[in-house]
Amino acid sequence: MLHEVTHFIELNNVEGYNAFANEVMRYLSTKGILKETFDRYAVAYSSEIESIDELSSEVAANAAEALMKSEDFLKELFTDKDFIQHIEGTELC
C-alpha cells in the first residue's frame, strides 16, 4: 500500500516526493546496493518501464515500503534538515 501512496505523493507533491526519493537513493547508495537495485528492477520491469525516470519511480516506491520499517533509515530521514525543509517548505534554524 505504501508503494501506491508514494506514487500518489509523486503526482501531488513533486517537491516532497523528490526530497524523499533523493533520500531513498542516497540511503541505497550508502548501503552499496543502489546499482544492484536498479539492475534488478530494470530486468523485472523491462516490459513495463520505458525510461530511467520511470525506473527510479518504481525503485523509490518499492523501497519506501521496506525503508519505512527501518529504524536506521527513519532516524537519518527525520534528522536531515534539508529533507524536513523540503517537506515542510520552511527554513529551519
C-alpha positions as CSV (number, residue, x, y, z in Angstrom):
1,M,0.0,0.0,0.0
2,L,2.8,2.4,0.8
3,H,4.1,1.8,-2.8
4,E,0.9,3.4,-4.2
5,V,0.9,6.2,-1.6
6,T,4.4,7.0,-2.8
7,H,3.2,7.3,-6.4
8,F,0.3,9.5,-5.2
9,I,2.7,11.8,-3.4
10,E,4.8,11.8,-6.6
11,L,1.9,13.2,-8.6
12,N,0.5,15.6,-5.9
13,N,3.6,16.9,-4.1
14,V,6.5,16.8,-6.5
15,E,8.9,18.7,-4.3
16,G,8.2,16.5,-1.3
17,Y,8.4,13.4,-3.4
18,N,11.7,14.5,-4.9
19,A,13.2,15.1,-1.5
20,F,12.0,11.7,-0.3
21,A,13.2,9.9,-3.5
22,N,16.6,11.6,-3.2
23,E,16.9,10.3,0.4
24,V,16.0,6.8,-0.7
25,M,18.6,6.8,-3.4
26,R,21.2,8.3,-1.1
27,Y,20.5,5.6,1.5
28,L,20.6,2.8,-1.0
29,S,23.9,4.2,-2.3
30,T,25.5,4.4,1.2
31,K,24.5,0.8,1.7
32,G,26.2,-0.1,-1.5
33,I,23.1,-1.5,-3.2
34,L,21.9,1.2,-5.5
35,K,23.3,-0.2,-8.7
36,E,22.3,-3.7,-7.8
37,T,18.7,-2.5,-7.0
38,F,18.4,-0.6,-10.3
39,D,19.8,-3.6,-12.3
40,R,17.3,-5.9,-10.6
41,Y,14.4,-3.6,-11.3
42,A,15.5,-3.0,-14.9
43,V,15.2,-6.7,-15.5
44,A,12.0,-7.2,-13.5
45,Y,10.2,-4.2,-15.2
46,S,11.8,-4.5,-18.6
47,S,8.5,-4.9,-20.4
48,E,6.8,-2.1,-18.5
49,I,9.4,0.7,-18.0
50,E,10.4,3.0,-20.8
51,S,12.7,5.5,-19.1
52,I,15.2,5.9,-16.2
53,D,12.7,8.2,-14.5
54,E,10.0,5.5,-14.5
55,L,12.5,3.0,-13.2
56,S,13.6,5.5,-10.5
57,S,10.0,6.0,-9.5
58,E,9.5,2.2,-9.1
59,V,12.7,1.8,-7.1
60,A,11.6,4.7,-4.8
61,A,8.1,3.4,-4.3
62,N,9.2,-0.2,-3.6
63,A,12.0,0.9,-1.4
64,A,9.6,3.2,0.6
65,E,7.7,0.2,1.8
66,A,10.8,-1.6,3.1
67,L,12.7,1.5,4.3
68,M,9.7,2.8,6.4
69,K,10.3,-0.2,8.5
70,S,14.0,0.5,9.0
71,E,14.7,2.4,12.2
72,D,18.1,3.5,10.9
73,F,16.6,5.0,7.7
74,L,13.9,6.8,9.6
75,K,16.4,8.3,12.1
76,E,18.5,9.6,9.2
77,L,15.5,10.8,7.3
78,F,13.9,12.8,10.1
79,T,17.2,14.3,11.3
80,D,18.1,15.6,7.9
81,K,17.2,19.4,8.0
82,D,17.3,19.7,4.2
83,F,14.7,16.9,3.8
84,I,12.5,18.4,6.5
85,Q,12.7,21.8,4.8
86,H,11.6,20.3,1.5
87,I,8.6,18.5,3.1
88,E,7.5,21.5,5.3
89,G,8.5,24.2,2.8
90,T,10.1,26.2,5.6
91,E,13.5,27.5,6.6
92,L,15.0,25.8,9.7
93,C,17.3,27.5,12.1
